[in-house]
Amino acid sequence: MQRAIQRAKRGIPVVICLAGLVGTAAGAQVMVKAAAPPANTPTTPTGKSTAPAAAPAPKAALPDSFAGWVADEPLKTVTDAAQADSANAAALKEYDFQGATLATYTREGETLTVRALRFSDLSGAYGAYSFYRGTGWPREDIGTGAASNHNRVLFWRGTTVVDATFSHISPMSGSELRELANQLPFPQGTKALAPPILANLPQKSLDGQTTHYALGPSGYAGSGGVLPPDLAGFDRGAEAVTAGYTLVSGPATLTLVEYPTPQLAMAQEARIRDYIKAGSHAQPAFPKPLVDSDQASLEVRRSGPLVAVVSGDATPEESHKLLGSVHYESDLVSIPQPTESEVSKTGRLLEGIATLVIIGSLAAILLGFFLGGGRALYRIARGKPASSVYEAEFIRLDLRD
């Protein structure tokens, strides 16, 4: 998977100085030699420095200006999640945070604060976007996905999540951010793949603005996860998605947790089922989403490596129907077989040649029989012998005086 922002490469300048003048009878010659390394820098026997090269500075994910907005100070790039968002650094690391660019733009007395977060692939970027996006935020048409909350606009494209806050929102703010989104790179290959678990969400009655994708306990808890993070089993390689559904009898929340193997899913399903059955005696105590749910509608079901949990205020019948619509399907991949040996290939070639010769011979015999037999029948129909071998052929001249 490709990074959204490629790191710039910079060369290291070589410093040279003039050595002293060496006097000779013919004159003076000027010699140039490389500057000696510092005393604490290790060198090779030839005198070359072996000190490691300085790490290249990360390239800024944001432009210096766009749509009339101009950065009032140099863009700041950071690689520490705590510098990008100290309160949610743990969640950013779970989504494989790579770096961030922080900028403040000004235009005609207005300000725009932008934070661009970079991740290793599209899955991490989508997870971070769903983490920051509040449930129920109005949808916007910017980048791959966007939502807004008053003067704050959050969108993502490729491996980058952009969090923009306007001092004053205007009708043109959306088009200005679309111009910015078009300048962000889009990954190729496996880095551009969406989380596969999203394909297992039933689409009927789904509210797309309520989905939250998590790769660890911090991201899961911070985005309003239904289960206790420790019970989800992120330490076993799990990933989870939570989505809201608008059913006739009331809202419902569907949680899908995918594990590396069906065996792990089976074990976690038993733990989650026992936890929900414990009710008020469960340890740890029910999180608020479970407390606020209709206890009769809580249900757990496994499908392959997926464990699905339904909660909310819908009736048990509708909750059960929603849970039953979750079905895991895996694509079968054939195992590569050993390649043919050269002897086998030669044998198959000779067999093909022999088959071709036999087919050609039979075709020639049938063609000769058809043409020759047809000609014989034609001669017999005219009252002549079947073969013209016995006919006396001569030239007759009808000459008269």
C-alpha positions in Angstrom: 0.0 0.0 0.0 1.2 3.5 -0.9 1.5 6.5 1.4 -0.7 9.4 0.7 2.2 11.8 1.0 5.6 10.8 -0.3 8.6 11.9 1.7 10.8 14.4 -0.1 14.4 13.3 -0.8 17.1 15.8 -0.3 20.8 15.5 -1.0 23.5 16.4 1.5 25.9 19.1 0.3 29.6 18.4 0.2 31.7 21.2 1.8 35.1 21.8 0.3 37.9 24.2 1.3 41.2 25.3 0.0 44.3 23.8 1.4 47.4 25.9 2.0 49.5 27.0 -0.8 52.4 24.7 -1.6 55.3 26.7 -2.9 57.5 25.3 -5.6 60.3 26.7 -7.8 57.9 26.9 -10.7 55.2 28.7 -8.7 52.4 28.0 -6.3 49.6 25.5 -6.9 46.1 25.6 -5.3 44.8 22.3 -4.1 41.3 21.5 -3.0 40.4 18.8 -0.6 37.2 17.7 1.2 36.6 19.2 4.6 37.5 17.0 7.5 34.6 15.5 9.5 34.0 16.6 13.1 36.1 15.0 15.8 33.2 12.9 17.1 32.2 11.6 13.6 33.4 8.1 12.8 35.4 7.7 9.7 36.6 4.9 7.5 40.4 4.1 6.9 40.1 6.2 3.8 39.0 9.2 5.8 35.3 9.2 4.6 32.7 9.9 7.2 30.3 7.0 8.1 27.8 9.2 10.0 24.2 8.4 9.1 22.5 10.8 6.7 19.9 13.2 8.1 16.3 11.9 7.7 14.4 13.7 4.9 11.7 16.1 6.1 8.1 15.0 5.4 6.4 16.7 2.5 3.5 18.9 3.4 0.0 17.4 2.6 -1.5 20.9 2.2 -0.7 23.6 -0.4 0.5 27.1 0.5 -2.7 28.6 -1.0 -5.9 27.5 -2.6 -9.2 29.2 -3.6 -7.9 32.6 -2.4 -6.9 31.2 1.0 -3.2 31.9 1.8 -1.2 30.4 4.7 -0.2 33.2 7.0 2.8 31.2 8.3 4.9 28.3 7.1 3.0 24.9 7.1 3.8 22.7 10.1 4.4 19.0 9.5 4.6 16.5 12.4 5.0 12.8 12.6 4.1 12.3 16.2 0.4 11.5 16.8 0.4 13.4 20.1 1.4 16.6 18.2 -1.4 16.1 15.7 -4.1 15.3 18.3 -2.9 14.7 21.9 -6.3 13.7 23.1 -6.7 11.0 20.5 -3.1 9.9 19.8 -3.8 6.3 20.8 -6.6 6.0 18.3 -4.6 7.6 15.5 -1.8 5.1 16.1 -4.3 2.2 15.8 -5.3 3.5 12.4 -1.6 3.5 11.4 -1.0 7.3 11.5 1.9 8.5 9.3 2.0 12.2 9.8 0.1 15.4 9.7 0.2 18.9 8.3 -1.2 21.9 10.3 -2.0 25.2 8.6 -3.9 28.4 9.2 -5.1 30.3 6.2 -6.4 33.8 6.0 -8.5 35.7 3.4 -10.1 39.1 3.7 -10.1 39.0 7.5 -11.4 35.5 7.7 -9.5 32.5 9.0 -9.5 28.8 8.1 -7.7 26.3 10.3 -6.9 23.0 8.6 -5.4 19.8 9.9 -4.5 17.1 7.3 -3.9 13.6 8.8 -2.1 11.0 6.7 -2.4 7.2 7.1 -0.7 4.2 5.5 -3.7 3.1 3.5 -7.3 3.9 2.7 -8.7 1.7 5.5 -6.9 3.7 8.1 -8.0 7.0 6.6 -11.7 5.9 6.5 -11.4 4.6 10.1 -10.1 7.9 11.3 -12.7 9.8 9.4 -15.5 7.7 11.0 -13.8 8.2 14.4 -13.9 12.0 14.1 -17.3 12.3 12.4 -20.1 12.7 14.8 -23.1 10.5 14.5 -25.8 12.2 12.5 -23.6 15.0 11.0 -25.1 16.2 7.7 -23.4 14.7 4.7 -21.4 16.9 2.3 -20.2 16.3 -1.3 -16.4 16.7 -0.8 -13.7 14.2 -1.5 -14.6 10.5 -1.0 -16.8 11.3 2.0 -17.6 14.3 4.1 -19.7 15.6 6.9 -20.2 19.0 8.6 -21.1 20.4 12.0 -21.8 24.1 11.8 -18.5 25.8 10.7 -16.5 22.6 11.0 -16.1 20.3 7.9 -14.5 16.9 7.9 -13.7 15.0 4.8 -11.3 12.3 3.5 -9.8 11.3 0.2 -7.4 8.5 -0.4 -5.1 8.1 2.7 -5.7 11.7 4.0 -8.3 13.0 6.4 -8.9 16.8 6.5 -10.4 18.6 9.4 -11.3 22.2 8.5 -12.8 24.9 10.7 -14.0 28.2 9.2 -14.3 31.4 11.2 -17.3 32.1 9.1 -19.0 29.5 6.9 -20.2 30.7 3.4 -22.1 29.2 0.5 -18.7 28.8 -1.3 -17.0 27.0 1.5 -17.9 23.6 0.0 -16.5 24.3 -3.4 -13.4 25.7 -1.9 -12.8 22.5 0.0 -13.5 20.5 -3.1 -10.7 22.4 -4.8 -8.4 21.4 -1.9 -9.6 17.8 -2.0 -8.7 17.5 -5.7 -5.1 18.3 -4.9 -4.7 15.4 -2.5 -3.2 12.2 -3.9 -5.1 9.0 -4.2 -3.4 5.7 -3.5 -3.1 2.8 -6.0 -3.2 -1.0 -5.6 -3.9 -2.6 -2.3 -3.7 0.8 -0.5 -6.8 1.9 -2.2 -8.9 -1.1 -0.9 -11.8 -0.3 1.5 -12.1 -2.4 4.7 -13.7 -5.7 3.6 -15.9 -5.9 6.7 -18.0 -3.0 5.4 -19.3 -5.3 2.6 -21.0 -7.4 5.3 -23.2 -4.6 6.5 -26.9 -5.1 5.4 -27.8 -2.1 3.2 -31.5 -2.0 3.8 -32.5 0.7 6.4 -28.7 1.5 6.9 -27.9 5.1 7.9 -24.5 5.6 6.2 -23.6 8.6 8.4 -23.6 6.4 11.5 -20.9 3.8 10.5 -17.7 3.7 12.6 -14.8 1.5 11.8 -12.3 0.6 14.5 -9.0 -1.3 14.5 -8.3 -1.1 18.3 -9.8 -0.4 21.6 -9.2 3.3 21.7 -10.8 3.9 18.3 -13.7 1.6 19.2 -14.5 3.2 22.6 -13.9 6.8 21.2 -16.4 6.2 18.4 -19.2 4.9 20.7 -18.7 1.2 20.6 -21.5 -0.9 22.1 -19.3 -3.6 23.7 -16.5 -3.2 26.3 -13.3 -2.8 24.2 -11.6 -5.7 26.0 -14.5 -8.0 25.1 -14.3 -7.2 21.4 -10.9 -9.0 21.3 -8.7 -6.4 19.4 -5.7 -8.1 21.0 -6.6 -11.1 18.8 -6.4 -9.2 15.6 -10.1 -8.2 15.4 -11.6 -5.2 13.6 -15.1 -3.9 14.2 -17.7 -1.7 12.5 -20.7 -0.2 14.1 -23.7 1.1 12.1 -27.2 2.5 12.9 -30.4 1.3 11.3 -33.8 3.0 11.1 -36.3 0.2 11.6 -40.1 0.6 11.8 -40.3 -0.2 15.5 -37.3 2.0 16.4 -33.6 2.6 15.9 -31.2 -0.4 16.1 -27.4 -0.6 16.2 -25.5 -3.5 14.5 -22.0 -4.3 15.6 -19.8 -6.5 13.4 -16.5 -7.9 14.7 -14.3 -9.8 12.4 -11.6 -12.2 13.6 -8.7 -13.8 11.7 -10.3 -17.3 11.9 -13.7 -18.8 12.5 -12.3 -20.6 15.5 -11.4 -17.3 17.2 -14.9 -15.9 16.3 -16.5 -19.0 17.8 -14.7 -18.5 21.1 -15.5 -14.8 21.2 -19.1 -15.4 20.4 -19.4 -17.5 23.5 -17.8 -14.9 25.7 -20.1 -12.1 24.3 -23.2 -14.2 24.6 -22.4 -15.0 28.2 -21.7 -11.4 28.9 -25.1 -10.2 27.5 -27.0 -13.0 29.3 -25.4 -11.8 32.6 -27.4 -8.5 32.3 -27.1 -6.4 35.4 -24.6 -8.8 36.9 -22.2 -8.6 34.0 -18.6 -7.8 34.7 -17.5 -5.2 33.6 -20.9 -3.4 33.8 -22.9 -2.8 30.7 -21.7 0.3 28.7 -24.3 3.0 28.2 -25.4 1.8 24.7 -26.3 -1.6 26.2 -28.0 -0.1 29.2 -30.2 2.1 26.9 -31.1 -0.8 24.7 -34.2 -3.0 25.0 -32.8 -6.0 26.8 -35.2 -8.4 25.0 -33.7 -7.2 21.6 -30.1 -7.9 22.5 -28.9 -10.9 20.4 -25.6 -12.4 19.2 -24.9 -14.4 16.1 -21.8 -15.8 14.3 -21.3 -16.2 10.6 -17.8 -17.5 9.7 -15.2 -15.2 11.2 -17.9 -12.6 11.9 -19.6 -12.0 15.2 -22.7 -9.8 15.0 -24.5 -8.1 17.9 -27.7 -6.2 17.6 -28.8 -3.6 20.2 -31.2 -0.6 20.4 -34.9 0.0 20.8 -36.3 -2.1 17.9 -38.6 -5.0 18.7 -37.1 -8.4 19.1 -38.7 -9.6 15.9 -37.1 -6.8 13.8 -33.8 -7.0 15.6 -33.7 -10.8 14.9 -34.5 -10.2 11.3 -31.7 -7.6 11.0 -29.2 -10.0 12.6 -30.3 -12.8 10.3 -29.4 -10.7 7.3 -25.7 -10.8 8.2 -24.0 -13.4 6.1 -20.3 -13.9 5.6 -19.1 -15.0 2.1 -15.5 -15.8 1.4 -14.0 -16.1 -2.1 -12.4 -19.5 -2.7 -8.8 -19.2 -4.0 -7.3 -22.2 -5.8 -4.0 -23.5 -4.5 -1.3 -23.3 -7.2 -0.4 -26.7 -8.6 3.2 -27.9 -9.5 4.2 -27.0 -13.1 4.5 -29.7 -15.8 7.9 -31.3 -16.4 9.7 -31.0 -19.8 9.2 -34.7 -20.4 5.5 -34.3 -19.9 5.4 -31.3 -22.2 7.3 -33.2 -25.0 4.9 -36.2 -24.7 1.9 -33.9 -25.0 3.4 -32.2 -28.1 4.0 -35.6 -29.8 0.6 -36.7 -28.9 -0.9 -33.6 -30.5 1.2 -34.0 -33.7 0.0 -37.7 -34.0 -3.6 -36.7 -33.5 -3.3 -34.0 -36.1 -1.8 -36.4 -38.7 -4.6 -39.0 -38.1 -7.3 -36.4 -38.5 -5.7 -35.0 -41.7 -5.4 -38.5 -43.2 -9.0 -39.4 -42.4 -10.1 -36.1 -43.9 -8.2 -36.7 -47.1 -9.7 -40.2 -47.5 -13.2 -39.0 -46.9 -12.7 -36.1 -49.3 -11.3 -38.4 -52.0 -14.2 -40.9 -51.6 -16.7 -38.1 -51.8 -15.3 -36.5 -54.9 -14.4 -39.7 -56.7 -17.7 -41.4 -55.9 -19.7 -38.3 -57.0 -17.9 -38.3 -60.4 -18.5 -42.0 -60.9 -22.2 -41.6 -60.2 -22.4 -38.7 -62.6 -20.9 -40.8 -65.5 -23.2 -43.7 -64.8 -26.2 -41.4 -65.0 -25.0 -40.3 -68.5 -24.7 -43.9 -69.7 -21.0 -44.0 -69.5 -18.7 -46.3 -67.6 -17.9 -45.4 -64.1 -14.3 -44.8 -65.0 -12.9 -43.1 -68.1 -9.9 -45.4 -68.2 -11.6 -47.7 -70.7 -12.8 -45.0 -73.1 -11.0 -44.6 -76.4 -10.2 -41.0 -76.9 -9.5 -39.7 -80.4 -9.8 -36.6 -82.5 -12.4 -36.6 -85.2 -12.3 -34.2 -88.1 -15.4 -34.0 -90.3 -13.8 -33.0 -93.6 -15.9 -32.8 -96.8 -14.9 -31.9 -100.3 
